[in-house]
C-alpha cells in the first residue's frame, strides 16, 4: 500500500508539472498584453520598468524557470492588477468563501443523491421511482447558470423568501448552495440507483433477507458500502470542483470567492492570477483524486488483491 501511495504521489506531481507547463505555454500564445492600455498613456520607459517588475522582459524559457522556482517555494507570483496583493493573498482571501459554499453544496448533493438513489432503487418501476428519476433528469438538464437566475427570480424576488445576493449569513448561502447542488445531486441519485439495483441482485443480499433482516438493516449494513463504490469516481472531481469555486454562480450571487478574482483576472488579462488559480485548482483536483484512489483500495479489498498490494 505504501509503495502504491508513493508511486501515485509521484505521478500526481508529474501530472501537475505537465498542467503547469501547458498552461504557461497557452498563456504566452494568447495574443494581447496586460500593459497594452498603459502603453498608450504612460511613457515607454515606465512601461518597460513595469514589464521588468513582472519578469515579462525576460525570454520565455527564463520566465518559465523563474515561475517554476517560485512554485517550488509556494509563491504563485504577483498580481498585475492588484498592486498591493499577490496571487497567494488573493487565493487566501477568496478560498474560504468558495470552500464554505462548495462544502455545503457537496454535502447537500451527496446526502440528497444517496437518499434519492436508494429510495428509487427500493421502489423500482413504481411511481416514486419514476418521479425521482424524472426529477433527476430535469436536474441534470438545467445548468447552474440558468438555475441560479430562476432561484433568484422566484425565491428571492417574487416570493421574498431569501436574500437575492451577497455573503455574510446562512440565508445568503441557501440559493447558491441549491444552484450548485441540484445538478450533482441528480447525477449521484442516478449513479446510486443503478449501483443499488446491481447490488440488490447479489447472493449476500438474498442471504441477509433469508436471515430475516429488515430492508433498512440490509441497506445500511450490506448495500450502501458496495453501492457507493462507483459513486466515488464522480464524487472526487465534484468535491474538488465545488471546493475551489464555481465561477459563474459566485459571480451571479456576488460571492467574494475565487470565482470573483478569476473572472476579473480574465477581463484584466492578469496572467499571473489566471495561471496561479489554474495551478491551485489543478492541485486540489489532482490531490482529491489521489485521496479517492487510496480510499477506493481501502474500501474495496478486491482492488488490493488484484494488484498484489502494490
PyMOL commands that set and color helices and strands:
alter all, ss='L'
color gray80, all
select helices_A, chain A and resi 2-29+36-39+44-53+60-72+87-122+127-141+144-158+170-199+203-210+215-227+229-243+247-252+258-267+271-299+301-307
alter helices_A, ss='H'
color red, helices_A
deselect
rebuild
show_as cartoon
